Amino acid sequence: MAEVEVLNPTTLRITATANAIGTTRETVNRLLNQLRKEGIVETDHSGFVIHDIEVLWHWREN
């Protein structure tokens, strides 16, 4: 299992992320909530942790 930790809170700002990828903040919020529920990512005020990058890549393909 490869854990990736990102400690930059500005990268997790929902509106900025949505604007950067050309979608709405609601879509980004739904996606993050789903990833949290599935245990793929964990978020807090300092950034986020991807618990298993391989699982995230596989999730993306589905």
C-alpha positions as CSV (number, residue, x, y, z in Angstrom):
1,M,0.0,0.0,0.0
2,A,1.4,3.4,-1.0
3,E,0.3,6.2,1.2
4,V,0.6,9.8,-0.2
5,E,0.2,12.7,2.1
6,V,-0.5,16.2,0.8
7,L,-0.1,19.0,3.4
8,N,-1.1,22.0,1.4
9,P,-4.5,23.3,2.5
10,T,-4.8,25.5,-0.6
11,T,-4.9,22.5,-2.9
12,L,-8.1,21.3,-1.2
13,R,-10.1,24.5,-1.5
14,I,-13.2,23.2,-3.2
15,T,-14.0,26.2,-5.4
16,A,-10.4,26.6,-6.6
17,T,-10.2,22.9,-7.4
18,A,-13.5,23.0,-9.3
19,N,-12.4,26.0,-11.3
20,A,-9.0,24.4,-12.1
21,I,-10.7,21.3,-13.6
22,G,-13.7,23.0,-15.1
23,T,-16.5,21.7,-13.0
24,T,-18.7,22.9,-10.1
25,R,-17.8,23.0,-6.5
26,E,-20.8,20.8,-5.8
27,T,-19.3,18.1,-8.1
28,V,-15.9,18.3,-6.3
29,N,-17.6,18.2,-2.9
30,R,-19.6,15.1,-3.9
31,L,-16.5,13.4,-5.2
32,L,-14.5,14.1,-2.1
33,N,-17.3,12.9,0.1
34,Q,-17.6,9.7,-1.8
35,L,-13.8,9.1,-1.7
36,R,-13.9,9.8,2.1
37,K,-16.8,7.3,2.6
38,E,-14.9,4.6,0.7
39,G,-11.8,5.2,2.9
40,I,-9.6,6.3,-0.1
41,V,-8.8,9.7,1.2
42,E,-8.9,11.5,4.5
43,T,-9.1,15.2,4.8
44,D,-8.7,17.8,7.5
45,H,-7.7,21.5,7.8
46,S,-4.0,20.8,6.9
47,G,-4.6,19.0,3.6
48,F,-5.4,15.4,2.7
49,V,-4.0,11.9,2.7
50,I,-4.5,9.4,-0.1
51,H,-4.4,6.1,1.7
52,D,-3.7,3.9,-1.3
53,I,-2.8,5.6,-4.6
54,E,-3.4,2.3,-6.5
55,V,-7.0,2.1,-5.2
56,L,-7.5,5.7,-6.3
57,W,-6.3,5.0,-9.8
58,H,-8.5,1.9,-10.0
59,W,-11.5,3.8,-8.7
60,R,-10.9,6.5,-11.3
61,E,-11.1,3.9,-14.1
62,N,-14.5,2.7,-13.0
